[in-house]
Amino acid sequence: MSDGGAESCGGTGQNAEAESEPPQQVPSLPADDSLAVGHASGDGASPVAKRSKMSEEESDLAEYAEPHTTHEEIPGHPGMQQDHSTLAQTHVKPFILCTGEPPDGHKGNELPVGVDGEEGSHQNGAHEAKAEEEHSSNGSADSPVEGHQLGLDFTQSPQMLTGSWTEYSTITENYLKGCKWAPDGSCILTNSADNVLRVYNLPPEIYSYNWDLLPEMSPVLRMAEGDTIYDYCWYPKMNSLDPDTCFLASSSRDNPVHLWDAFCGEVRASFRPYNHLDELTAAHSLCFSPDGTQLYCGFDKTVRVFYTERPGRDCEQRPTVAKKQGQSGIISCFGFSPCQSVYACGSYSRCAGLYSCQDGTLLALLPTRHHGGLTHLLFSPDGNYLYTGGRKDAEILCWDLREPGKVVFSLKRNVATNQRIYFDLDLSGKYLLSGNTEGVVSVWDIQTVPPDSDEELLQPLLSFQAHWDCTNGISIHPFMPLLASSSGQRQFPSPADGEGDSASESEGGEAVTTAPDRQDNTLSLWWAGPLGPVAEENQEQQPAAVES
């Protein structure tokens, strides 16, 4: 997207109509697709303007050193505020993953016009970044040491850094439905019950160790869909160095699939799937192909494949059932093998299937072992294993794809509702993390299982109370020891509390939950790396270190 194109964006794209949009091509990824992190400019410059001179870093670091205000008390969550103050009192200075010098940090702008009714300049949702070759080494004690990288450390519970809770307190039961890091690690994307996708920048204080008084996070972009959001995903080649690659896809009920610009929050293009009656139908699941050229959409017993650079209604249809054989039910989730031209589909028929990326040929149909419809699946980094989880299902199953149908081990978690509860793998494939209905996040070291062992229940390496309510989203940063988690669920009043209790009803006559202390609609950011100054020779001995 050019500079002029960025400046023309004037709102959140809520009222964009797919039918009236001209098809727009998505430019290809630039030659330099290295992962880098940066921050949006707020000095009146264009959102896509880049600062590439190393001479500006000294002023940026000085800006990081400014004091910050303390958190306000979280309504109904005194324990959460205590966590923040404890971290501030101990003055923890964790080491951070070394990617060179801290990137450019600029003062943020106000939100675009139409976000909250106030006029303001445009704020980038995707960050500007520096190329790796622009990083210079720094030997100071408080700076990362060039050439050393820190990984996840689960010998102790992660430390909560900051989060966002006020954003979800203005609307009753505005619970979150998941969170996902951008592929370049520059920002976080969330989904919530008010049908709004929000983008949060990674706080600049993270890079400069000013963690004593981290402020509450606020979204820099809000993208409102017209109805319930079924699924959403980042463009896999998203790179903040190239604004043209900074976009995401979302699908909502009775709406086309939208491509949202992550710099200004407007709809770039739409994909319009139609059923056999030529009626617009909504995709239940979304996933880009690893190279980003195709967008896979899940429907009832059908997968439709759109080309990213060709918006509109033209697509390839791939039925998952032929002659009453195959994978039935709504295709609810996707996953792509990192090593082979194979993708997996999970469905509400409680099974998963493996398909060829070339023509959608069914390669294998895994046995029905889950007790509920599949809601999430992931391939291991080596492509040999597939992890699947379902709704109202207490297990995450690990399938050996070299012997389709064989379950290597299972992971126990509490999922008592139909809500989609995500789990995530780190890049090395060593740790698997998942939340549960009770707000607990469990960490499993899945490399401790002997490769030739019989199926067994793997016990978690660590469990910690991340939220007071259901922890439905967990996402591991692409290259830093940071975690993002989201919480909340639909609350139902107890019938016994509705008898003669006027306090159990709101002013509008709607019943509210009987356990307000259990409501926790929050996005949280966690540090999961080593704590305190660590000598250079000890960095290599940190437990559970992950190579990025």
Summary of the structure (lengths in Angstrom):
residues: 548
radius of gyration: 23.0
end to end distance: 29.6
largest distance: 68.9
contacts: 1840
relative contact order: 0.14
helix: 11%
strand: 30%
